[in-house]
């Protein structure tokens, strides 16, 4: 089981009241909400291995170099030119202080936590999925990861509809029903239609339904562009003009939209622990941050 950790703690933050606080008054709603999410996932799905995948760089420069608008609207503060540090993402003031607490608690529990410089959590998930020799459940509120769905390999996305108690089990049948594509086709669909939340412009005038029809007719992005260049194809004149005009975007967008499968991810043990890796540290964190019932529920789920 691979967790898109930021996606989940954002959901926890907005789903749990910020009146949930530590003894010193610090909000810990995202921390406790995430612990409850993980407890529920472990209890319901019984994974053998679990990795909390992290954003070491939420807006990698190599993606920005290809599409400058990539996540540009989320930048709170740009990193100095030439800096190895990523831009600062605009997130709620009371959420950012909770992220180090989440990391400390996961480490004390012994739950594997992996990021890689210059890569997003999506890329960690893509890389670990590529390496996996068995079924994989990806837990994320980000539809971009639908591109990894592969029935043959047992790879599916658990997409939270309400907390993590109600999950959409996303397999190829669901993708075909909702979007008319399979996993790899979803990346081409997203590229063509664009995604304002990620600053991806898409091909102007090509929405989701049109993109799905083009993919059904021509197979993939390369087939669509070949048809656009072929005067004898059945691509409409308007679609042909839109696709050929957008060629500079279409040529670079696949590398931006598709999750990496070759990120420099360390080969570490990600077996789900039955007991905490550092019980004393965990006890101290529980007392400091008032983790209470949420931590106990997770510990109980891990012991089963």
C-alpha positions as CSV (number, residue, x, y, z in Angstrom):
1,X,0.0,0.0,0.0
2,X,1.4,3.3,-1.1
3,X,0.1,6.5,0.5
4,X,0.1,9.9,-1.2
5,X,0.8,11.4,2.2
6,X,0.3,15.1,1.4
7,X,-3.0,14.3,-0.3
8,X,-4.2,12.5,2.8
9,X,-3.1,15.0,5.4
10,X,-4.6,17.8,3.4
11,X,-7.9,15.9,3.5
12,X,-7.4,15.2,7.2
13,X,-6.7,18.9,7.9
14,X,-9.9,20.1,6.2
15,X,-12.0,17.1,7.5
16,X,-11.1,17.4,11.2
17,X,-11.8,20.6,13.1
18,X,-8.8,22.7,14.0
19,X,-10.2,22.8,17.6
20,X,-8.3,19.4,17.9
21,X,-5.2,20.7,19.6
22,X,-2.1,19.6,21.5
23,X,-1.8,20.5,25.2
24,X,0.1,23.7,24.3
25,X,-2.7,24.8,21.9
26,X,-1.0,23.8,18.6
27,X,-3.6,22.5,16.1
28,X,-3.0,18.7,15.5
29,X,-6.1,18.0,13.4
30,X,-4.0,16.9,10.3
31,X,-1.8,14.7,12.5
32,X,-4.6,12.9,14.3
33,X,-6.7,12.7,11.2
34,X,-3.9,11.1,9.2
35,X,-3.3,8.6,12.0
36,X,-7.0,7.7,11.9
37,X,-6.8,7.4,8.1
38,X,-3.9,5.0,8.3
39,X,-5.5,2.9,11.1
40,X,-8.7,2.5,8.9
41,X,-6.7,1.6,5.8
42,X,-4.7,-1.0,7.7
43,X,-7.8,-2.4,9.4
44,X,-9.8,-2.6,6.2
45,X,-7.2,-3.7,3.7
46,X,-4.5,-5.6,5.7
47,X,-1.4,-4.5,3.6
48,X,1.8,-6.5,4.1
49,X,3.9,-3.4,3.2
50,X,3.1,0.3,3.6
51,X,5.0,3.4,2.5
52,X,4.2,7.0,3.3
53,X,5.3,8.6,0.0
54,X,6.4,12.2,0.5
55,X,6.9,15.4,-1.6
56,X,10.6,16.2,-1.3
57,X,9.9,18.7,-4.1
58,X,6.2,19.5,-4.8
59,X,7.1,21.5,-7.9
60,X,10.2,20.0,-9.5
61,X,12.2,22.4,-11.7
62,X,12.5,19.9,-14.5
63,X,8.7,20.0,-14.9
64,X,8.6,23.8,-14.6
65,X,11.3,24.0,-17.3
66,X,9.0,22.2,-19.7
67,X,5.8,23.9,-18.7
68,X,6.4,27.1,-16.7
69,X,2.8,27.4,-15.6
70,X,3.1,24.0,-13.7
71,X,1.6,24.6,-10.2
72,X,2.6,28.3,-10.6
73,X,-0.6,29.5,-8.9
74,X,0.3,27.6,-5.7
75,X,3.7,29.3,-5.2
76,X,3.7,31.3,-2.0
77,X,7.4,32.2,-2.2
78,X,9.9,31.5,-5.0
79,X,13.3,30.0,-4.0
80,X,16.3,32.2,-4.8
81,X,17.8,31.7,-8.3
82,X,20.2,28.8,-8.3
83,X,19.0,27.5,-5.0
84,X,18.7,23.7,-4.4
85,X,15.6,24.4,-2.3
86,X,12.1,24.1,-3.9
87,X,9.6,27.0,-4.1
88,X,7.5,27.4,-1.0
89,X,3.9,26.0,-1.5
90,X,1.0,28.1,-0.4
91,X,-0.6,26.0,2.4
92,X,-2.7,27.0,5.4
93,X,-0.6,28.5,8.3
94,X,-1.8,26.0,10.8
95,X,-1.1,23.0,8.5
96,X,2.6,23.5,7.7
97,X,3.8,23.2,11.4
98,X,2.0,19.8,11.5
99,X,4.0,18.2,8.7
100,X,7.2,17.7,10.8
101,X,5.1,16.2,13.6
102,X,3.6,13.8,11.1
103,X,7.1,12.8,9.9
104,X,8.4,12.3,13.5
105,X,5.4,10.1,14.4
106,X,5.7,8.0,11.3
107,X,9.4,7.5,12.0
108,X,8.8,6.5,15.6
109,X,6.1,4.1,14.5
110,X,8.5,2.5,12.0
111,X,6.2,3.2,9.0
112,X,8.4,3.6,6.0
113,X,8.6,7.3,4.8
114,X,10.2,7.9,1.4
115,X,10.9,11.0,-0.7
116,X,13.6,11.8,-3.2
117,X,15.1,15.2,-4.0
118,X,13.7,16.7,-7.1
119,X,10.6,14.5,-7.2
120,X,7.0,14.5,-6.1
121,X,5.3,11.9,-4.0
122,X,3.5,10.8,-7.3
123,X,6.9,9.9,-8.7
124,X,7.9,7.9,-5.6
125,X,4.6,6.0,-6.0
126,X,5.2,5.5,-9.7
127,X,8.7,4.1,-9.0
128,X,7.7,1.8,-6.2
129,X,4.8,0.6,-8.3
130,X,7.2,-0.2,-11.2
131,X,9.4,-2.2,-8.8
132,X,6.6,-4.1,-7.1
133,X,6.3,-7.8,-7.8
134,X,2.8,-8.1,-6.4
135,X,-0.5,-6.2,-6.1
136,X,-0.4,-2.5,-5.2
137,X,-3.0,-0.3,-3.6
138,X,-2.4,3.4,-4.1
139,X,-4.3,5.6,-1.7
140,X,-4.7,9.2,-3.1
141,X,-7.1,12.0,-3.6
142,X,-5.3,12.9,-6.8
143,X,-6.8,11.5,-10.0
144,X,-3.4,11.9,-11.8
145,X,-2.4,8.6,-10.3
146,X,-5.2,6.8,-12.2
147,X,-2.6,6.5,-15.0
148,X,-1.0,3.7,-12.9
149,X,-4.0,1.4,-12.8
150,X,-3.2,-2.0,-14.3
151,X,-5.6,-4.9,-13.8
152,X,-3.0,-7.4,-15.1
153,X,-0.5,-6.4,-12.3
154,X,-3.2,-5.9,-9.6
155,X,-2.5,-2.2,-9.4
156,X,-5.5,-0.1,-8.3
157,X,-6.2,3.3,-6.8
158,X,-8.2,3.7,-3.6
159,X,-9.7,7.2,-4.1
160,X,-11.3,8.7,-1.0
161,X,-14.8,9.9,-1.5
162,X,-15.5,10.6,2.1
163,X,-12.6,10.3,4.5
164,X,-11.1,6.9,3.9
165,X,-14.1,5.0,5.1
166,X,-15.7,5.4,1.6
167,X,-13.1,4.6,-1.1
168,X,-13.6,4.4,-4.8
169,X,-11.8,1.2,-5.9
170,X,-10.5,2.4,-9.2
171,X,-9.6,-0.4,-11.6
172,X,-9.7,-0.5,-15.4
173,X,-13.4,-1.2,-15.6
174,X,-14.2,1.9,-13.6
175,X,-11.8,4.0,-15.7
176,X,-13.5,2.8,-18.9
177,X,-16.9,3.4,-17.5
178,X,-16.2,6.9,-16.2
179,X,-13.6,8.2,-18.7
180,X,-13.5,5.7,-21.6
181,X,-9.8,4.9,-21.2
182,X,-7.5,2.5,-19.4
183,X,-4.7,3.5,-17.0
184,X,-2.1,4.7,-19.6
185,X,-4.9,6.3,-21.5
186,X,-5.8,8.4,-18.5
187,X,-2.4,10.3,-18.7
188,X,-3.1,11.2,-22.4
189,X,-6.7,12.2,-21.4
190,X,-5.4,14.5,-18.7
191,X,-2.8,16.0,-20.9
192,X,-5.3,16.8,-23.7
193,X,-8.1,18.2,-21.4
194,X,-5.6,20.1,-19.1
195,X,-5.8,20.5,-15.3
196,X,-6.2,24.0,-13.9
197,X,-5.3,22.7,-10.4
198,X,-1.9,21.7,-11.7
199,X,-1.5,24.7,-14.1
200,X,-1.6,22.4,-17.1
201,X,-3.3,24.3,-20.0
202,X,-4.3,21.3,-22.1
203,X,-5.3,21.7,-25.8
204,X,-7.7,24.6,-26.0
205,X,-11.1,23.5,-27.2
206,X,-10.4,19.8,-26.4
207,X,-12.4,18.8,-23.3
208,X,-12.6,15.5,-21.5
209,X,-15.3,14.0,-23.7
210,X,-13.6,15.0,-27.0
211,X,-10.3,13.7,-25.7
212,X,-11.9,10.4,-24.8
213,X,-13.4,10.1,-28.3
214,X,-10.1,10.9,-30.0
215,X,-8.3,8.3,-27.8
216,X,-11.0,5.7,-28.6
217,X,-10.6,6.4,-32.3
218,X,-6.8,6.7,-32.6
219,X,-5.4,4.7,-29.6
220,X,-3.1,7.2,-27.9
221,X,-1.6,10.6,-28.1
222,X,0.9,9.7,-30.8
223,X,-2.0,8.2,-32.9
224,X,-4.1,11.4,-32.4
225,X,-1.3,13.7,-33.5
226,X,-0.5,11.4,-36.5
227,X,-4.2,11.6,-37.5
228,X,-4.2,15.4,-37.1
229,X,-1.3,15.6,-39.5
230,X,-3.0,13.3,-42.0
231,X,-5.5,15.2,-44.3
232,X,-7.2,12.0,-45.1
233,X,-8.1,11.2,-41.4
234,X,-11.5,11.8,-39.9
235,X,-10.3,14.4,-37.4
236,X,-12.5,17.5,-37.9
237,X,-11.0,20.7,-39.3
238,X,-11.4,22.5,-35.9
239,X,-9.8,19.6,-34.0
240,X,-7.0,19.4,-36.5
241,X,-6.3,23.1,-36.1
242,X,-6.4,23.0,-32.3
243,X,-4.1,19.9,-32.1
244,X,-1.5,21.2,-34.5
245,X,-1.5,24.7,-32.9
246,X,-0.9,23.1,-29.6
247,X,2.0,20.9,-30.8
248,X,4.7,22.7,-28.7
249,X,2.7,21.9,-25.6
250,X,1.9,18.3,-26.7
251,X,5.5,17.6,-27.4
252,X,6.7,18.4,-23.8
253,X,3.6,17.7,-21.7
254,X,3.9,13.8,-21.6
255,X,7.1,14.1,-19.4
256,X,5.3,16.5,-17.1
257,X,2.0,14.6,-16.8
258,X,3.3,11.1,-16.6
259,X,4.6,10.1,-13.2
260,X,8.3,9.0,-13.1
261,X,9.1,5.4,-12.7
262,X,12.8,5.9,-12.2
263,X,13.1,8.2,-9.2
264,X,16.2,7.6,-7.0
265,X,14.2,5.8,-4.3
266,X,16.2,4.0,-1.6
267,X,15.7,0.3,-1.3
268,X,14.5,0.1,2.3
269,X,12.4,-2.3,4.3
270,X,8.7,-1.2,4.1
271,X,7.1,-4.1,5.9
272,X,4.2,-2.8,8.0
273,X,5.4,-2.9,11.6
274,X,3.5,-4.7,14.3
275,X,5.2,-2.8,17.0
276,X,6.7,0.8,17.1
277,X,10.3,1.2,16.1
278,X,11.0,3.6,18.9
279,X,8.4,3.2,21.7
280,X,10.0,5.8,24.0
281,X,10.1,8.4,21.3
282,X,6.5,7.6,20.3
283,X,5.3,7.9,23.9
284,X,7.0,11.3,24.2
285,X,5.4,12.5,21.0
286,X,2.0,11.3,22.1
287,X,2.3,13.2,25.3
288,X,3.7,16.4,23.7
289,X,1.1,16.6,20.9
290,X,-1.9,15.0,22.6
291,X,-2.3,12.2,20.0
292,X,-4.5,10.2,22.3
293,X,-7.1,7.9,20.8
294,X,-5.9,8.3,17.2
295,X,-2.5,6.9,18.0
296,X,-4.0,4.1,20.1
297,X,-6.3,3.1,17.3
298,X,-3.4,2.9,14.8
299,X,-1.3,0.9,17.2
300,X,-4.2,-1.5,17.7
301,X,-4.7,-1.9,14.0
302,X,-0.9,-2.6,13.5
303,X,-1.0,-5.4,16.2
304,X,-3.8,-7.3,14.5
